Amino acid sequence: MGNRSAKYIWMVVIILFIIIWAKKDDLSLFLNSKPNAEPLQIVKQEPVVSLQPKVESVQFTEQERVTEKRPVVVSSDEEININVFEKVHNAVVNIATTTLSYDFWMQVTPQQGQGTGFIIDKRGYILTNNHVVENARDITVTLSNGKKLSAALVGRDPTSDLAVIKISDETINEVAELGDSSDLQVGQKALAIGNPFGLGQTLTTGIISALNRSIVTEDNTQIDDVIQTDAPINPGNSGGPLLNSGGEVIGINTSIFTTSGGYQGIGFAIPINSAKEIAAQLITTGKVARPWLGVQAPISVNELSGYLDFGIDKGVLIIQIYQGSPADRAGLQGGDRTVIIGRYRLPIGGDIILSIDNNSISESNDIDRVLRKKKVGDKVNVKIFRDGRLMEIPVTLTEKP
């Protein structure tokens, strides 16, 4: 038994020896798997040669600073703009007004308004638009240097949309030079200085686009012989000067034609020659004396030709003469009988006015247009048609009551 056990033991030992002998290489690798620590050597990498073309940096060379200041190049047109502004802007003022109105609850609320004006006299008189100061309770003028002054209304004329206000003359240094609007030409340079949207001392430029235009104001007043310009005019420019290349005032900016509420290239200015006469009367008397004829002639003969035969197809029919008027004193005649046309009663039998001082009259507005160019005391020749005869009657104009 003991011998057999010893035999088995030797057999196991021999088998183990054979296995170990067969695996001696792997065992050697295992026993020597830990390498010896060697110092770390950092090898500098050689630069890689790129195949891309070399891009050179761009060197921006700064221009040498010139010790002398170069003169600014200014065109002749720019020079006109600069000179006109420098000459006139100190005489242009901003006008702020306070008016009273009623709200939905019938409560009185103050309303603020702005416009422009320009000083025309060293005594402190300022010319502007009537609609700028109309119904104003308080008027404040801001000079070009920023100084604010209280202003008083001297007089206003709704018919021409002009007004004159006055400030203290203690601070008046500049006065606008008034030019002549009788020799203006279409295409002539026009410049406007004003306070559009409250932005003070703003210069805009353009040309005179047309002359002798007629416009109707918001209160349905017709103003004739106005200047049309494309110099930008916006809310707040009203009452400011329209100037020529010499810096002379040739008009007073008053309105624009627009379908959007803003500037669209069509503005209008009242000629300065008309404004001079009106301003002089406002300063002297506080009002404008206008002549009148004293007739009511609202209907054109041409409009009635389909209903009545007047023996003539032009002119306007006088239906009434106001007692004591120039027409009454001169012997003009109104209607003496009445006819019914549709639903209307029409006085007929009066004189038919054909012309006044050789100015053709075809509608009632033509009478007003001619008389606006006349003065109180002027004598005019009125050509009429009466009872189949042409007559010419002299009429001396008096002040309209």
C-alpha positions as CSV (number, residue, x, y, z in Angstrom):
1,M,0.0,0.0,0.0
2,G,2.7,2.3,1.0
3,N,4.8,1.5,-2.1
4,R,1.8,2.2,-4.4
5,S,1.3,5.7,-2.8
6,A,4.9,6.6,-3.2
7,K,4.6,5.5,-6.9
8,Y,1.7,7.9,-7.5
9,I,3.5,10.8,-5.9
10,W,6.5,10.3,-8.1
11,M,4.3,10.2,-11.2
12,V,2.7,13.5,-10.3
13,V,6.0,15.2,-9.7
14,I,7.3,13.9,-13.0
15,I,4.2,15.3,-14.9
16,L,4.6,18.7,-13.1
17,F,8.3,18.8,-14.1
18,I,7.4,18.1,-17.7
19,I,4.8,20.9,-17.8
20,I,7.2,23.4,-16.2
21,W,9.8,22.5,-18.7
22,A,7.4,23.0,-21.6
23,K,6.4,26.4,-20.3
24,K,9.8,27.7,-19.3
25,D,9.8,30.5,-21.9
26,D,6.5,31.9,-20.7
27,L,7.6,31.6,-17.1
28,S,10.8,33.5,-17.9
29,L,8.8,36.3,-19.6
30,F,6.5,36.5,-16.5
31,L,9.4,36.7,-14.1
32,N,11.0,39.5,-16.2
33,S,7.9,41.5,-17.1
34,K,8.7,44.6,-15.1
35,P,11.1,46.7,-17.1
36,N,13.9,48.7,-15.7
37,A,13.0,52.4,-15.2
38,E,14.8,54.5,-17.7
39,P,15.0,58.3,-17.6
40,L,12.4,60.0,-19.8
41,Q,13.9,61.7,-22.9
42,I,11.9,64.4,-24.6
43,V,12.7,64.4,-28.3
44,K,12.2,67.7,-30.1
45,Q,10.0,67.2,-33.1
46,E,11.4,68.4,-36.4
47,P,9.3,71.1,-38.1
48,V,6.9,69.7,-40.7
49,V,7.3,71.1,-44.1
50,S,3.9,72.3,-45.2
51,L,2.7,71.8,-48.8
52,Q,0.6,75.0,-48.5
53,P,2.1,78.2,-50.1
54,K,3.6,80.5,-47.5
55,V,1.2,83.4,-46.7
56,E,3.0,86.6,-45.9
57,S,1.6,89.0,-43.4
58,V,0.2,92.3,-44.9
59,Q,1.8,95.4,-43.7
60,F,-0.5,98.4,-43.6
61,T,1.5,101.5,-44.0
62,E,0.0,104.5,-42.2
63,Q,0.1,107.8,-44.1
64,E,2.6,110.1,-42.6
65,R,0.9,112.7,-40.5
66,V,0.9,116.0,-42.2
67,T,2.0,118.8,-39.9
68,E,0.0,121.3,-41.8
69,K,-3.8,121.1,-41.7
70,R,-5.3,120.5,-45.1
71,P,-8.0,122.9,-46.2
72,V,-11.5,121.4,-46.4
73,V,-12.7,121.2,-50.0
74,V,-16.1,123.0,-50.3
75,S,-18.1,123.2,-53.5
76,S,-19.6,126.5,-54.6
77,D,-23.1,125.2,-53.8
78,E,-22.0,124.1,-50.3
79,E,-20.5,127.5,-49.8
80,I,-23.8,129.2,-50.5
81,N,-25.5,126.9,-48.0
82,I,-23.0,127.7,-45.3
83,N,-23.0,131.4,-45.9
84,V,-26.7,131.7,-46.0
85,F,-27.1,129.7,-42.7
86,E,-24.4,131.7,-41.0
87,K,-26.0,135.0,-42.1
88,V,-29.6,134.2,-41.2
89,H,-29.9,131.6,-38.5
90,N,-29.4,133.9,-35.6
91,A,-32.5,135.8,-36.7
92,V,-34.6,132.6,-36.8
93,V,-36.5,131.7,-33.6
94,N,-38.6,128.8,-32.3
95,I,-42.1,129.7,-31.2
96,A,-43.9,127.6,-28.6
97,T,-47.6,128.2,-27.8
98,T,-50.1,127.1,-25.3
99,T,-53.8,127.0,-26.3
100,L,-56.8,125.8,-24.4
101,S,-59.2,123.2,-25.6
102,Y,-62.0,120.9,-24.3
103,D,-61.6,117.1,-23.9
104,F,-64.3,114.5,-24.1
105,W,-65.5,115.3,-20.6
106,M,-65.7,119.0,-21.5
107,Q,-62.8,119.8,-19.3
108,V,-60.3,122.5,-20.3
109,T,-57.0,121.1,-21.2
110,P,-53.8,122.9,-22.4
111,Q,-52.4,122.1,-25.8
112,Q,-48.8,122.7,-26.9
113,G,-47.9,123.9,-30.3
114,Q,-44.6,124.8,-32.1
115,G,-43.6,126.8,-35.1
116,T,-41.0,129.1,-36.5
117,G,-40.6,132.9,-36.9
118,F,-37.9,135.4,-37.8
119,I,-36.9,138.8,-36.5
120,I,-37.7,141.6,-39.0
121,D,-37.0,144.6,-36.8
122,K,-34.5,145.6,-34.1
123,R,-37.5,146.6,-32.0
124,G,-38.2,142.9,-31.5
125,Y,-40.9,142.3,-34.1
126,I,-41.2,138.7,-35.4
127,L,-43.0,137.6,-38.5
128,T,-44.7,134.2,-38.5
129,N,-47.8,132.3,-39.6
130,N,-51.3,133.1,-38.2
131,H,-52.0,129.4,-37.6
132,V,-48.8,129.2,-35.4
133,V,-50.1,131.7,-32.8
134,E,-53.9,131.5,-33.4
135,N,-55.8,131.3,-30.1
136,A,-52.6,131.1,-28.1
137,R,-52.8,132.0,-24.4
138,D,-49.0,132.0,-24.0
139,I,-46.3,132.5,-26.5
140,T,-42.7,131.7,-25.8
141,V,-39.8,132.5,-28.2
142,T,-36.5,130.7,-28.1
143,L,-33.6,132.5,-29.6
144,S,-30.8,130.8,-31.5
145,N,-28.6,131.0,-28.3
146,G,-31.2,129.1,-26.3
147,K,-32.6,132.0,-24.4
148,K,-36.3,131.9,-23.8
149,L,-38.5,135.1,-23.9
150,S,-42.2,135.7,-23.5
151,A,-43.8,137.2,-26.6
152,A,-46.9,139.4,-27.1
153,L,-49.2,139.2,-30.0
154,V,-49.2,142.4,-32.1
155,G,-51.7,141.4,-34.7
156,R,-52.7,138.5,-37.0
157,D,-54.4,138.2,-40.4
158,P,-56.2,134.9,-41.1
159,T,-56.8,135.8,-44.7
160,S,-53.1,135.8,-45.5
161,D,-52.1,133.4,-42.7
162,L,-49.6,135.9,-41.3
163,A,-49.0,137.3,-37.8
164,V,-46.6,139.5,-36.0
165,I,-45.5,139.0,-32.4
166,K,-43.0,141.0,-30.3
167,I,-40.3,140.3,-27.8
168,S,-38.0,142.6,-25.7
169,D,-35.5,144.4,-27.9
170,E,-32.8,144.2,-25.3
171,T,-31.4,140.9,-26.8
172,I,-31.9,141.6,-30.5
173,N,-28.6,141.2,-32.3
174,E,-29.6,139.9,-35.7
175,V,-32.4,140.9,-38.1
176,A,-33.3,139.0,-41.2
177,E,-32.8,140.9,-44.5
178,L,-36.1,141.0,-46.5
179,G,-35.6,140.6,-50.2
180,D,-37.8,141.1,-53.3
181,S,-40.2,138.4,-54.5
182,S,-41.3,140.1,-57.7
183,D,-38.5,138.9,-59.8
184,L,-38.3,135.2,-58.7
185,Q,-37.7,132.5,-61.3
186,V,-38.6,128.8,-61.4
187,G,-35.4,126.8,-60.9
188,Q,-33.8,129.4,-58.6
189,K,-32.2,128.0,-55.4
190,A,-34.3,128.1,-52.3
191,L,-33.3,127.5,-48.7
192,A,-35.5,127.1,-45.6
193,I,-34.5,127.5,-42.0
194,G,-36.9,126.3,-39.2
195,N,-37.7,124.1,-36.4
196,P,-39.2,120.9,-37.9
197,F,-40.6,118.7,-35.1
198,G,-39.0,121.0,-32.6
199,L,-35.5,120.4,-33.9
200,G,-34.2,123.9,-33.9
201,Q,-32.0,125.7,-36.5
202,T,-32.5,123.1,-39.3
203,L,-31.5,124.1,-42.8
204,T,-33.0,122.4,-45.9
205,T,-32.4,123.2,-49.5
206,G,-34.2,122.9,-52.8
207,I,-35.4,125.1,-55.7
208,I,-38.4,127.2,-56.6
209,S,-40.6,124.7,-58.3
210,A,-43.4,127.0,-59.4
211,L,-44.8,130.5,-59.0
212,N,-48.3,132.0,-58.7
213,R,-49.9,129.0,-57.1
214,S,-53.2,129.2,-55.2
215,I,-53.8,127.3,-52.0
216,V,-56.7,126.9,-49.6
217,T,-55.9,126.9,-45.9
218,E,-57.6,124.7,-43.3
219,D,-60.1,127.4,-42.5
220,N,-61.1,127.5,-46.2
221,T,-59.3,130.7,-47.0
222,Q,-57.7,131.0,-50.4
223,I,-54.2,132.5,-50.7
224,D,-53.0,133.4,-54.2
225,D,-49.7,133.9,-55.8
226,V,-47.8,131.7,-53.4
227,I,-44.3,130.2,-54.1
228,Q,-44.0,126.4,-54.6
229,T,-40.7,124.9,-53.5
230,D,-39.3,121.4,-53.0
231,A,-37.1,122.5,-50.1
232,P,-38.3,120.1,-47.3
233,I,-40.9,121.7,-45.1
234,N,-42.2,119.7,-42.2
235,P,-44.5,120.4,-39.1
236,G,-42.7,123.1,-37.1
237,N,-41.3,124.8,-40.2
238,S,-44.4,127.0,-40.5
239,G,-43.6,130.7,-40.2
240,G,-39.9,130.3,-41.1
241,P,-38.1,132.1,-43.8
242,L,-37.6,130.9,-47.4
243,L,-34.3,132.3,-48.6
244,N,-32.4,133.0,-51.8
245,S,-28.7,132.4,-52.4
246,G,-27.9,135.8,-51.0
247,G,-29.6,135.0,-47.7
248,E,-32.5,137.3,-48.3
249,V,-36.0,136.3,-47.3
250,I,-38.2,135.7,-50.3
251,G,-41.1,134.0,-48.6
252,I,-42.7,132.7,-45.4
253,N,-43.1,128.9,-45.3
254,T,-46.7,128.2,-44.6
255,S,-48.0,124.8,-45.7
256,I,-47.3,121.6,-47.6
257,F,-49.2,119.4,-49.9
258,T,-49.3,115.8,-48.6
259,T,-51.3,112.6,-48.7
260,S,-49.4,111.1,-45.8
261,G,-49.1,113.9,-43.3
262,G,-45.4,114.3,-44.0
263,Y,-43.2,116.0,-46.5
264,Q,-43.7,114.8,-50.1
265,G,-41.7,117.4,-52.1
266,I,-44.3,120.1,-52.4
267,G,-44.2,123.1,-50.0
268,F,-45.7,126.6,-50.2
269,A,-44.5,130.0,-49.1
270,I,-46.2,133.4,-49.0
271,P,-44.2,135.9,-51.1
272,I,-42.3,138.4,-49.0
273,N,-43.6,141.4,-50.9
274,S,-47.1,140.6,-49.8
275,A,-45.9,139.9,-46.2
276,K,-44.1,143.3,-46.0
277,E,-47.4,145.2,-46.6
278,I,-49.4,143.1,-44.2
279,A,-46.7,143.2,-41.5
280,A,-46.5,147.0,-41.7
281,Q,-50.3,147.3,-41.2
282,L,-50.2,144.8,-38.3
283,I,-47.4,146.7,-36.6
284,T,-49.1,150.0,-37.1
285,T,-52.8,149.3,-36.5
286,G,-52.9,145.6,-35.3
287,K,-55.1,144.7,-38.3
288,V,-55.1,144.6,-42.1
289,A,-57.4,147.0,-44.0
290,R,-58.8,145.3,-47.1
291,P,-60.8,146.8,-49.8
292,W,-64.2,145.5,-50.9
293,L,-66.7,146.1,-53.7
294,G,-69.8,145.4,-51.8
295,V,-71.6,142.9,-54.1
296,Q,-73.0,139.5,-53.7
297,A,-72.3,137.7,-56.9
298,P,-72.0,133.9,-56.2
299,I,-73.3,132.5,-59.5
300,S,-71.5,132.3,-62.8
301,V,-73.7,133.2,-65.8
302,N,-72.3,130.1,-67.6
303,E,-73.9,127.9,-64.9
304,L,-77.3,129.4,-65.6
305,S,-77.2,129.4,-69.4
306,G,-79.2,126.2,-69.5
307,Y,-82.1,127.8,-67.6
308,L,-82.0,131.5,-68.5
309,D,-81.0,133.6,-71.5
310,F,-79.0,136.6,-70.3
311,G,-77.8,137.6,-73.8
312,I,-74.3,136.7,-72.8
313,D,-72.6,133.6,-71.7
314,K,-69.8,134.8,-69.4
315,G,-69.3,136.9,-66.2
316,V,-71.0,136.7,-62.8
317,L,-74.5,137.9,-61.9
318,I,-75.0,140.4,-59.2
319,I,-77.9,139.3,-57.1
320,Q,-77.5,141.9,-54.3
321,I,-75.8,145.2,-53.6
322,Y,-74.9,146.1,-50.0
323,Q,-76.2,149.4,-49.0
324,G,-73.5,152.1,-48.6
325,S,-70.9,149.9,-50.3
326,P,-68.6,151.1,-53.1
327,A,-70.7,149.3,-55.6
328,D,-73.9,151.0,-54.3
329,R,-72.3,154.5,-54.4
330,A,-71.0,153.8,-58.0
331,G,-74.5,152.8,-59.2
332,L,-74.1,149.1,-59.8
333,Q,-77.4,147.2,-59.7
334,G,-78.5,144.0,-58.1
335,G,-81.5,141.7,-58.8
336,D,-85.0,143.3,-59.1
337,R,-87.1,140.2,-59.5
338,T,-87.0,136.5,-58.6
339,V,-87.3,133.4,-60.6
340,I,-87.5,129.8,-59.3
341,I,-85.0,127.3,-60.6
342,G,-85.6,123.8,-59.2
343,R,-86.0,124.3,-55.5
344,Y,-84.2,127.7,-55.4
345,R,-85.3,131.2,-55.7
346,L,-82.9,133.4,-57.6
347,P,-82.9,137.2,-57.8
348,I,-82.2,138.2,-61.4
349,G,-82.2,141.5,-63.4
350,G,-78.9,142.7,-61.9
351,D,-75.7,143.7,-63.6
352,I,-73.3,141.0,-64.9
353,I,-69.7,141.7,-64.1
354,L,-67.3,140.9,-66.9
355,S,-64.0,142.3,-65.7
356,I,-62.3,144.5,-63.2
357,D,-59.4,146.5,-64.4
358,N,-59.2,144.3,-67.5
359,N,-59.0,141.1,-65.3
360,S,-61.6,138.7,-66.6
361,I,-64.3,137.6,-64.1
362,S,-65.9,134.2,-64.6
363,E,-66.7,133.2,-61.0
364,S,-67.1,134.9,-57.6
365,N,-63.5,134.0,-56.4
366,D,-62.1,136.0,-59.3
367,I,-63.5,139.2,-57.7
368,D,-61.7,138.4,-54.4
369,R,-58.5,137.5,-56.3
370,V,-58.4,140.9,-58.1
371,L,-59.3,142.9,-55.0
372,R,-56.6,141.2,-52.9
373,K,-54.1,143.1,-55.1
374,K,-55.8,146.4,-54.5
375,K,-55.6,148.9,-51.6
376,V,-58.2,150.9,-49.8
377,G,-58.8,154.1,-51.8
378,D,-57.9,152.6,-55.2
379,K,-60.2,153.3,-58.1
380,V,-61.1,150.4,-60.4
381,N,-63.0,150.1,-63.6
382,V,-65.7,147.6,-63.5
383,K,-67.0,146.3,-66.9
384,I,-70.6,145.2,-66.8
385,F,-73.4,143.9,-69.1
386,R,-76.7,145.6,-68.4
387,D,-79.9,145.4,-70.5
388,G,-78.1,144.2,-73.5
389,R,-75.4,146.9,-73.3
390,L,-71.7,146.9,-72.3
391,M,-70.8,149.5,-69.7
392,E,-67.7,150.5,-67.8
393,I,-68.2,152.0,-64.3
394,P,-65.5,153.5,-62.1
395,V,-65.6,152.4,-58.5
396,T,-63.6,153.7,-55.5
397,L,-62.8,151.0,-53.1
398,T,-63.3,151.4,-49.3
399,E,-62.3,149.3,-46.3
400,K,-64.2,146.1,-45.8
401,P,-66.3,146.4,-42.6
